[in-house]
């Protein structure tokens, strides 16, 4: 009878400990997730302001040039000032140097499967602590839905003069053919959690 009680109670106890550990992890990472979400929102807001200003002043060709220069500059500025690595990537990158790593690709494939099942890309987020090159790293990935103004340069019917400029700036471009609401790419942020302990 005692053995049966032990074997019945042990899984319940282990499940309880696992749940408590998951809750502790959630509580520990909640501030990191909030920080990452804030940085991603800042990146999105600054880039949108730059693009909108260029588009209104000088049209899509100017906006394309601004995006080429402003997007990496904003990411570098946020990375420098925050201590996070801040970037964007896509399964169909425009800039070959922005190609995803294995982790980002896996998350985006997961997002794509959810979108194919009817979920909206808007608000789709993944956040977790992973082991990476001997460090504990917090990874945050947020989907970027394709908006109507994105289609000017990323849609299926890009004007010839824009295509030419895109080819000049991005010889390995793969970032066209998107439709409204598609996942254009993701904001991807990471922070090494144990950097001071190594």
N, C-alpha and C positions, 0 to 999 in steps of 0.2 A: 504493500500500500504506500509505503514511504517513497519507494522508487518511482511509482506512478505519479505521486505528488510532485517529486523533483522534476521529472521529465515534462510534466504538464506546466509547472510554474516557470521553469527555466526559459522557454521561448517567450513567455509573456514578459519576464524580467528583461531579457535581451532586447525585445521590441521596445519596451519602455525606455531603456537606456539609449537605444538608437534614436528614438523620437526626441529625447531630451538633448542628445548631442546635436541633432539637426536643428532644434530650436536655438541652441547656444550658438551654432554656426551662423544661423540666420540673423541673430541679434548682433553678432560680431561684425557681420559683413553689411548690415543695413546702412551704416554711415558711409561705407565705401561705395555702395550702390548709389546712394544719394549724391555723393561727390561726382561719381562718373556720369550720372545722368545730367547733372548740372553742367559739367564740362562739355558733354555732347550737345546740350541745348545751346550753350554759348557758341560752340563751333558752328552749329547750324544757323544760329541767328546772325553771326558776323558774316558768314559766307553768303547768306541770303541777301543781306544788306548790300554787300559789295556787288553781287550779281545784279540785283534789282536796279541799283544806281547806274551801273554800266549799261544795262539793257535800256533803261529809260533815256539815258543821255545819248548813246551811240549805237544801240541795236545789238543783235546777237553776236556779231563778230567781235565787238569790244568785250561783251560778256564772256565769251570763250577765252579771250586773252587774259581777262581778269581772273577767271577760274583757274587757268593754268598757273598763274603766279600767286594769287591770293590764297587758294586752298592749302597748298603746302606751307605757306608763310604763317597762316592762322594756326594750323596744326603744330608747327614748330614753336610758335609763341606760347600756346597753351601748354605744350609739353614742358617747355623751359620754366614757365611760371608756376606750374602745379606739381611737378615731380612725377606726373603720370606720362605714359606714352599715349599720345592722342593721334588717331589717324582715321582714314576711311579706306575701305576696300570693297571689292565686288567679285561675284563669280564671273562677271564680264567686265574686267577693268579697262578703263580708257588709258591709263598710264601703266605700263608694264611693271614699273617699280612699286606699284601699289597692289601687286598680286597678293592674294591671301595666303597665310600660313595654314598648316593642316588644321589647327584648332578653328580658325575663322571659317575655313571651307566647310568643316563638319557642322558648325552652328548654322551657316547660311543654307546648307543642304537641308537641315532640319526645319529652318524657317520656310524654305521653298515647299517642302512636303506639307507643312501646315497651311500654307497659302493655297496650295493645290486642293486642299480639303475644305476650302471656303473661308479660312480665317483672313482677316485684314492684316496687311504688313504694318500698318500704323500701330505703334505701341508694342510691337513684338520685341522682347528683350531677353537676353540670356546673361546671367551673372553668376560666377562661381569662383572658388579658389581651386587652383590646379597646381600640380608639381611640374616645374619647367626648368630644365638645366640645373637641378639641384636646389632650386628656390621654390618657395610658396608664392604664387602669383595670383592676384585677383584679376580676372578677365571679365570684361563687360562688352557686350555686343548689342547694338540697337539697330533695327532695320530702318532703312531710308525708303519710304514709298515714293514712287514716281509721280510727281505732280504735273499738271498740265504744262507749266512753263519749262519743265525738264525735257519735254518731248521735242522742243525746238532743236536741241542738239543730240538728244538720246532716243528719239522716236524712230519709226520705220520709214519716215519720209523727210529726211534731212536735206535741206536745200544744197545745190551743188557748190555754191561759194563757201558754205559752212563745212561741207565734206572736205573740200580742198584744204581749208585752214586746219581742220581736225587732223588730216593726214600729215600736215607740216609739223604740228605740235606733238602729235601722238602717232608715230608711224605704226605702232602695234595695236591701235585702237580696236576694242571689241565691244564698246559700250553703246551700241545702237540696237534698234528693234524693240525697245521697251514700249509697253502700253500703260495707260493711266492706271495707277494703283499697284503696278508691279513693284517688286523689291528691286530698286535701282542698285542698292549696295547696302553697306552698314557703316555706322560709326563703330570703331573698335578701340577700346582703351584697356590698358593694363598697368598694374602697379606691383612691383616686387615688395612683398610684405616683410621679408626677413633680411633685407639688404644690410641693415646695421648689425646683424648678429653674425654675419659671415666674415 
